[in-house]
Amino acid sequence: GEAVRVGREGLTIFDVSFPEAEEAKHAALNSELATIQTLLGHRAIASLSDLPLMQDQQMRMVMKLLMTLWAPAYVADDQTLTRLISATLVRLSLLHGHTEESAFGYVTYAVTIGSVQGDYQAGHEFGELALRVNELFHDGKRRAKIHHLFSCFVNPWRKPLTTCFPYAREARRSGLETGDFAYVTYGAFHESWYGLLTSQDLARFVRDYTPNIPLLQKIRAASFIEAQKLIINWARALQGLTDHPLSLSDADFQERDYQEAHKTDAFFLTFFHIIRLHVHVTFAEYDKALMIAREAQKVVHALEGTIWPVLLDFLHGLTLAALTPTMAEPERASFFSEIDARRVSLERLAEHCPEIFRCWALLLDAESARTGGDPPTAMTRYEEAIPYAQETHSLLNEALAHELFGRFWRERGNDGVAALYLGNAQRCYKNLNATAKVRDLEERYLDLLGKPESQKEQLPVQSTSEIVEISGSQRLASLDFATVAKAAHAIAGEMELADLLRALMRIAIENAGAQRGLFLQNQNGQLTVEAEGGVDHT
């Protein structure tokens, strides 16, 4: 763009220039990376905060110009140039000392060596160095930039998304204080998708983040206003408050208008396609999801360095796994190959930040094993994913894990166990206020889940319409995960309903530490005993 051209021209005054050809830019970047490693030597990255101040006035001006050029290069989707600018900022800091712009160089360089080159630990250390250098200079003017970039491009590769909130909010606060409205916009907007992916209540999410819209209107961030509505309607679609659960449109936002307005803008199209993909995967509309995923792959490069390409890989992988059984060779083999590549990538990321990526890796591995004819591995991965989702307080992941495991058991003909997991999925979505998804489960699995919640007179039950009642002081609304996991292994083979009930009763009594138990079923408002047992017999 024009801003990039002007920035390049300004740098030539100081004998600093970058190649135009892509191959030459890559070569220059590799040279800068090697030089930085040599200059760093055996020093700890954290120790660089002790570098002296930069005295050379010309170099100080170069640092300002480089920082100014970075954003236009990023917006122009010249990823190689942005990395080259970052590396140059770091090299000059190591050679000449620190300026206020050094912090910006460190945090953007963290993106290069972290999410791009895969050295996530070093990337996070350079990001933390950026925060420290910014503090040492008491530099409020660039504070919003540093905190936003750390929260969005650096921190998620090593820390849970919930730890990104303080940095995004500081970007917004300091940006408003200093007039850096671009980074007010980025901080507010990106915080909203952290909020959705970690939400415990979609209704509250909508209440909390809808005020971003008048804020963005006030600071005239026109493009991001519609993008913020897109994020809000992601939640509203799951709640059943858009035109249709598969639609992001409502009276105030139209998918068609958004897509037309951003048809040549990969950055905004990436959000659009991946959010639509998530909605279609959530509602098990896999044929359409595959088409959306392929569109998203064309533009996702615009969000390289964020976790959005990883979310795309996960959702795309689930879609391929769901469709693989319907495919004939050689497309079936191609699907398995694509799934495996995404699975391996997620497993590696999970080693660095399990709180974000481990559940996705486990679920994709489970789905791959399920479609590949390996039920024991699939079962083990589902059973690992569910408690990990609970441990990390991810209702979206927990709900999905329960639903996928429920489908697994339904496919194997074990409807009793399927009902337990699908009921738990229903409970999670209900707690999340994902009303449209609750209805979807009710309609798909009416034979397993019984009447829709809205039609029940009895208190809602977490897993099925059955209630397990244990004598003594304990009364369980549903079997807990440990019980169900044990039951799943016990009844992995085919069995009749009576055998299933006896197995569930025995394991429930053992798990509760009870002496006696009753398995009750609600039939037209009357509770009937379907099975009973004690410590010595079932």
C-alpha positions in Angstrom: 0.0 0.0 0.0 0.9 3.7 -0.1 1.8 3.8 3.6 4.3 1.0 3.1 5.9 2.7 0.1 6.2 6.0 2.0 7.7 4.2 5.0 10.3 2.5 2.8 11.3 5.8 1.2 11.7 7.4 4.6 14.1 4.7 5.7 16.3 5.1 2.6 17.3 8.5 3.9 19.2 6.6 6.7 20.6 4.0 4.3 18.1 1.3 5.5 16.3 -0.6 2.8 14.4 -3.9 2.4 14.2 -6.1 -0.7 11.1 -6.0 -2.8 11.1 -9.6 -4.1 9.7 -12.3 -1.7 12.7 -14.6 -2.1 15.1 -11.8 -1.3 13.0 -10.7 1.7 13.2 -14.3 3.1 17.0 -14.3 2.6 17.3 -11.0 4.4 15.1 -12.2 7.3 17.2 -15.4 7.7 20.3 -13.2 7.8 18.8 -11.0 10.5 17.8 -14.0 12.6 21.3 -15.5 12.5 22.8 -12.2 13.4 20.5 -11.8 16.4 21.3 -15.3 17.6 25.0 -14.4 17.4 24.6 -11.1 19.3 22.5 -12.8 21.9 25.0 -15.5 22.5 24.5 -17.4 25.8 22.8 -14.5 27.5 19.3 -15.1 29.0 16.6 -13.2 27.1 15.4 -11.6 30.3 18.9 -10.1 30.9 18.5 -7.9 27.8 16.4 -5.5 29.9 19.8 -4.3 31.3 21.0 -3.0 27.9 22.0 0.7 27.9 20.1 3.5 26.3 20.6 4.1 22.6 22.6 7.2 22.1 22.8 7.4 18.3 20.2 9.9 17.2 20.0 8.7 13.6 19.4 5.1 14.9 16.7 6.4 17.2 14.9 7.9 14.2 15.3 4.7 12.3 13.7 2.8 15.2 10.7 5.2 15.1 10.3 4.8 11.3 10.6 1.0 11.6 7.9 0.8 14.2 5.6 3.1 12.2 6.1 0.9 9.1 5.3 -2.4 10.9 1.5 -1.9 11.1 0.9 -0.9 7.4 3.0 -3.8 6.3 0.9 -6.1 8.5 -2.4 -4.7 7.2 -1.0 -5.1 3.6 -0.6 -8.8 4.5 3.2 -8.7 3.8 4.1 -11.1 6.6 7.7 -11.5 5.5 8.3 -7.7 5.6 6.7 -7.4 9.1 9.0 -10.1 10.4 12.0 -8.5 8.8 11.1 -5.1 10.4 10.8 -6.8 13.8 14.1 -8.5 13.5 15.8 -5.3 12.4 14.4 -3.5 15.5 15.8 -6.2 17.7 19.2 -6.3 16.0 19.6 -2.5 16.3 18.6 -2.7 20.0 21.2 -5.4 20.6 23.9 -3.3 18.8 23.0 0.2 19.9 21.0 -0.1 23.1 17.3 0.5 23.9 14.8 3.1 22.9 11.1 3.2 23.6 10.6 1.4 20.3 12.7 -1.6 21.4 9.8 -2.9 23.3 7.7 -3.0 20.2 10.5 -4.8 18.4 10.8 -7.4 21.1 7.0 -8.1 21.2 6.7 -8.4 17.4 9.9 -10.5 17.2 8.3 -12.8 19.8 5.6 -13.5 17.2 8.2 -14.5 14.6 10.2 -16.9 16.8 7.1 -18.2 18.7 4.0 -18.8 16.7 5.8 -18.8 13.3 9.0 -20.7 14.0 7.7 -22.8 16.9 10.0 -21.7 19.7 7.1 -20.8 22.0 9.2 -20.6 25.2 11.6 -18.1 23.7 8.8 -16.2 22.1 7.0 -15.8 25.4 10.3 -14.7 27.0 10.8 -12.0 24.4 7.2 -10.9 24.9 7.8 -10.6 28.7 11.0 -8.6 27.9 8.9 -6.2 25.8 6.6 -5.6 28.8 9.5 -5.0 31.1 11.3 -2.6 28.7 8.1 -0.7 28.2 7.8 -0.3 32.0 11.4 0.8 32.4 10.8 3.7 30.0 7.4 4.5 31.7 6.2 4.7 28.1 2.5 5.2 28.1 2.5 6.2 24.4 3.4 2.7 23.2 1.9 0.8 26.1 -1.4 -0.1 24.3 0.6 -1.5 21.3 2.8 -3.7 23.5 0.0 -5.0 25.7 -2.3 -5.8 22.8 0.3 -7.6 20.8 1.4 -9.6 23.8 -2.2 -10.6 24.6 -3.1 -11.6 21.1 0.0 -12.9 19.4 2.3 -14.1 22.2 0.6 -15.1 25.4 -1.9 -17.7 24.1 0.9 -20.0 22.9 2.0 -20.5 26.5 -0.8 -19.4 28.8 -4.6 -19.9 29.1 -6.8 -17.4 27.3 -8.1 -16.2 30.6 -4.7 -14.7 31.3 -4.9 -12.6 28.1 -7.7 -10.4 29.5 -5.6 -8.1 31.7 -3.3 -7.2 28.8 -6.2 -6.6 26.4 -7.9 -4.4 28.9 -4.7 -2.5 29.6 -4.3 -1.9 25.9 -7.8 -0.4 25.8 -7.3 1.7 28.9 -3.9 3.1 28.0 -5.0 3.6 24.4 -7.9 5.7 25.5 -5.6 7.7 27.9 -3.0 8.4 25.2 -5.3 8.7 22.1 -4.0 5.5 20.5 -7.5 4.6 19.2 -6.3 2.0 16.8 -5.1 -0.2 19.7 -8.1 0.7 21.8 -10.0 -1.0 18.9 -7.7 -4.0 18.8 -7.7 -4.5 22.5 -11.5 -4.3 22.8 -12.3 -6.4 19.8 -9.8 -9.2 20.4 -10.8 -9.4 24.1 -14.3 -10.2 23.0 -13.4 -13.4 21.2 -11.3 -14.4 24.2 -14.5 -13.9 26.1 -16.6 -16.1 23.9 -14.2 -19.0 23.8 -13.9 -19.0 27.6 -17.5 -18.1 28.3 -19.5 -19.7 31.1 -22.7 -17.9 30.1 -23.4 -16.6 26.6 -26.2 -14.3 27.8 -23.7 -12.6 30.1 -21.1 -12.5 27.3 -23.6 -10.6 25.1 -24.3 -8.2 27.9 -20.7 -7.6 28.7 -19.4 -7.1 25.1 -22.3 -5.4 23.4 -21.1 -2.0 24.9 -18.0 -2.4 22.7 -20.2 -1.4 19.7 -20.9 2.2 20.9 -17.3 2.5 22.0 -16.1 1.6 18.5 -18.6 4.0 17.0 -17.4 6.8 19.1 -13.8 6.3 18.1 -14.9 5.8 14.4 -13.5 2.3 14.0 -15.9 1.6 11.2 -14.7 -1.8 10.0 -14.5 -3.2 13.5 -18.0 -2.2 14.3 -19.5 -4.8 12.0 -16.8 -7.3 13.0 -17.8 -6.8 16.7 -21.4 -7.4 15.8 -20.2 -10.6 14.1 -18.6 -11.8 17.3 -21.7 -10.9 19.4 -24.0 -12.8 16.9 -21.7 -15.8 17.2 -23.0 -16.1 20.8 -26.6 -15.1 19.8 -26.8 -17.8 17.2 -26.0 -20.4 19.8 -28.7 -18.8 22.0 -31.2 -19.0 19.1 -31.5 -15.2 18.9 -30.5 -14.8 15.2 -32.6 -15.4 12.1 -31.7 -19.1 12.3 -29.3 -21.1 14.5 -27.0 -21.5 11.4 -27.3 -17.9 10.6 -25.4 -14.9 12.1 -27.9 -12.4 10.7 -30.5 -10.5 12.6 -32.2 -7.1 12.4 -28.9 -5.3 13.0 -26.4 -7.4 11.2 -26.5 -9.2 7.8 -24.0 -11.8 6.7 -24.4 -10.9 3.1 -23.6 -7.2 3.7 -20.6 -8.1 5.8 -19.2 -10.5 3.2 -19.7 -8.0 0.4 -18.1 -5.2 2.4 -15.0 -7.3 3.1 -14.8 -9.5 0.0 -11.2 -8.5 -0.6 -10.1 -8.2 3.0 -8.7 -11.5 4.2 -8.4 -10.3 7.8 -12.1 -9.7 8.3 -13.1 -12.6 6.1 -11.2 -15.0 8.3 -13.3 -14.2 11.3 -16.4 -14.5 9.2 -15.6 -17.9 7.8 -14.3 -19.5 11.0 -17.2 -18.3 13.1 -19.6 -19.7 10.6 -17.6 -22.9 10.6 -17.9 -23.2 14.3 -21.6 -22.7 14.2 -22.1 -25.3 11.5 -19.8 -27.9 13.3 -21.7 -27.2 16.6 -25.0 -28.1 14.8 -23.4 -31.0 13.0 -24.0 -29.6 9.5 -20.8 -31.1 8.2 -21.4 -30.9 4.4 -21.8 -27.1 4.6 -19.0 -26.9 7.2 -16.6 -28.5 4.8 -17.3 -25.8 2.1 -16.9 -23.1 4.7 -13.6 -24.6 6.0 -12.2 -24.6 2.4 -13.1 -20.9 2.0 -11.5 -20.1 5.4 -8.2 -21.8 4.3 -7.9 -19.3 1.5 -7.7 -16.3 3.8 -6.6 -17.6 7.2 -3.0 -16.5 6.5 -4.2 -13.0 7.4 -4.4 -14.0 11.1 -1.1 -15.9 11.2 0.4 -15.5 14.7 -3.0 -15.8 16.4 -4.7 -19.0 17.5 -7.4 -18.6 14.8 -5.6 -20.8 12.3 -5.4 -23.4 15.0 -9.1 -23.1 15.7 -9.7 -23.6 12.0 -7.5 -26.7 12.0 -9.5 -28.2 14.8 -12.9 -27.5 13.4 -11.8 -28.5 9.9 -10.4 -31.8 11.3 -13.7 -32.5 13.1 -15.5 -31.9 9.9 -13.3 -34.2 7.9 -13.6 -36.9 10.6 -17.4 -36.7 10.5 -17.5 -37.0 6.8 -14.8 -39.7 6.3 -17.2 -42.7 6.7 -19.2 -41.4 3.8 -16.2 -41.1 1.5 -14.9 -43.5 -1.0 -11.2 -44.0 -1.9 -9.0 -42.2 -2.7 -10.8 -39.2 -1.1 -11.2 -41.2 2.2 -7.4 -41.7 2.4 -6.9 -38.0 1.6 -9.2 -37.1 4.5 -7.4 -39.3 6.9 -4.1 -37.7 5.9 -5.5 -34.2 6.4 -6.9 -35.2 9.8 -3.6 -36.7 10.9 -1.6 -33.6 10.0 -3.9 -31.4 12.1 -3.9 -33.9 14.9 0.0 -33.9 15.0 0.0 -30.1 15.0 -2.5 -29.8 17.8 -0.6 -32.4 19.9 2.6 -30.3 19.6 0.8 -27.1 20.6 -0.7 -28.9 23.5 2.8 -29.6 24.9 3.3 -25.8 25.1 -0.1 -24.6 26.2 -2.3 -27.5 27.3 -5.0 -25.2 28.7 -6.0 -24.0 25.2 -4.9 -26.9 22.9 -5.0 -30.2 24.8 -8.7 -30.7 24.7 -8.8 -29.9 21.0 -6.0 -32.4 20.4 -7.7 -35.1 22.4 -11.0 -34.7 20.7 -9.5 -34.7 17.2 -7.5 -37.8 18.1 -10.7 -39.4 19.4 -12.6 -38.6 16.3 -9.8 -39.8 14.1 -9.6 -43.1 16.0 -13.4 -43.5 15.9 -13.6 -43.1 12.1 -10.4 -45.2 11.7 -11.8 -48.2 13.5 -9.9 -47.9 16.7 -12.7 -47.8 19.5 -10.4 -48.3 22.5 -8.2 -45.3 21.6 -11.2 -43.2 20.8 -12.8 -44.1 24.2 -9.6 -43.3 26.0 -9.2 -39.9 24.4 -12.9 -38.9 25.0 -12.4 -39.9 28.6 -9.3 -37.8 28.9 -10.9 -34.8 27.2 -14.0 -34.5 29.4 -12.3 -34.1 32.8 -9.7 -31.9 31.3 -12.4 -29.6 29.9 -13.9 -29.6 33.4 -10.6 -28.8 35.0 -9.9 -25.9 32.7 -13.5 -24.6 33.1 -14.3 -24.8 29.4 -18.0 -25.4 29.0 -17.8 -25.2 25.2 -15.1 -28.0 25.1 -16.9 -30.0 27.8 -20.2 -29.9 26.0 -18.6 -30.9 22.7 -16.7 -33.7 24.3 -19.8 -35.2 25.9 -21.7 -34.9 22.7 -19.1 -36.6 20.6 -18.7 -39.4 23.1 -22.5 -39.8 23.2 -22.5 -40.2 19.4 -19.7 -42.7 19.7 -21.8 -44.9 22.0 -24.9 -44.4 19.8 -23.0 -45.7 16.8 -22.0 -48.8 18.8 -25.6 -49.4 19.8 -25.2 -48.7 23.5 -28.1 -46.2 23.8 -28.0 -46.2 27.6 -24.5 -44.9 27.8 -25.1 -42.6 24.8 -28.0 -41.1 26.8 -25.7 -40.3 29.7 -23.2 -38.4 27.7 -25.7 -36.7 25.5 -27.6 -35.7 28.6 -24.4 -34.2 30.0 -23.8 -32.3 26.8 -27.4 -31.0 27.0 -26.7 -29.9 30.6 -23.5 -28.1 29.6 -25.2 -26.2 26.8 -28.1 -25.3 29.1 -25.6 -23.9 31.7 -24.0 -22.0 28.9 -27.4 -20.6 27.8 -26.9 -22.1 24.3 -30.6 -22.5 24.0 -30.6 -23.3 20.3 -28.1 -26.1 20.8 -30.2 -27.5 23.7 -33.1 -27.7 21.3 -31.0 -29.2 18.6 -30.0 -32.1 21.0 -33.6 -32.6 22.1 -34.7 -32.9 18.5 -31.9 -35.2 17.3 -32.0 -37.5 20.3 -35.6 -37.4 21.4 -35.6 -41.1 21.9 -32.7 -40.9 24.3 -33.3 -37.6 26.1 -37.0 -37.8 26.5 -39.3 -34.8 26.4 -37.7 -31.4 25.8 -36.8 -29.5 29.0 -39.6 -27.0 28.3 -42.2 -29.7 28.5 -41.0 -31.4 31.7 -42.8 -30.9 34.9 -40.0 -32.6 36.9 -36.8 -31.0 37.9 -34.3 -31.2 35.1 -31.9 -34.1 35.1 -28.3 -33.8 34.0 -27.9 -36.9 31.9 -31.1 -38.8 31.3 -34.7 -38.9 32.5 -33.6 -41.6 34.9 -32.6 -40.7 38.5 -30.2 -42.8 40.4 -31.1 -42.6 44.1 -28.6 -43.9 46.6 -29.6 -44.8 50.1 -28.0 -42.8 52.9 -27.2 -39.1 52.7 -26.4 -38.9 49.0 -28.9 -38.2 46.2 -27.3 -38.0 42.7 -29.1 -36.2 39.9 -26.8 -38.1 37.4 -23.9 -40.4 37.3 -20.7 -38.5 37.6 -17.9 -38.8 35.1 -15.8 -41.3 37.0 -18.9 -43.6 37.2 -19.8 -43.2 33.6 -16.2 -43.8 32.4 -16.1 -47.0 34.4 -19.5 -48.0 33.1 -18.4 -47.3 29.5 -15.5 -49.8 29.8 -17.7 -52.4 31.5 -20.3 -52.4 28.8 -18.1 -51.8 25.7 -19.7 -54.9 24.2 -23.3 -55.2 23.0 -25.8 -56.0 25.8 -29.5 -56.0 26.5 -31.2 -53.2 28.5 -31.6 -55.3 31.7 -27.9 -56.2 31.6 -27.1 -52.5 31.1 -29.2 -51.4 34.1 -27.5 -54.0 36.3 -24.0 -52.9 35.2 -24.8 -49.3 35.8 -26.4 -50.0 39.2 -23.4 -52.0 40.4 -20.9 -49.4 39.3 -22.9 -46.5 40.7 -23.2 -48.1 44.1 -19.5 -48.8 44.1 -18.6 -45.3 43.1 -20.9 -43.7 45.7 -19.7 -45.9 48.5 -23.4 -46.8 49.2 -24.9 -49.9 50.7 -28.0 -50.0 48.5 -29.3 -48.2 45.4 -32.4 -47.8 43.3 -32.7 -47.0 39.6 -35.9 -45.0 39.1 -37.6 -44.0 35.9 -40.2 -41.2 35.4 -43.1 -42.6 33.4 -45.9 -40.1 32.9 -45.2 -38.4 36.2 -44.9 -41.6 38.2 -41.5 -43.0 39.5 -41.1 -46.7 38.9 -38.2 -48.9 40.1 -36.4 -50.3 37.1 -33.5 -51.9 39.0 -32.2 -52.2 42.6 -29.1 -53.5 44.2 -26.9 -53.6 47.2 -23.3 -54.2 48.1 -23.8 -58.0 47.9 -26.1 -58.2 44.9 -27.5 -56.3 42.1 
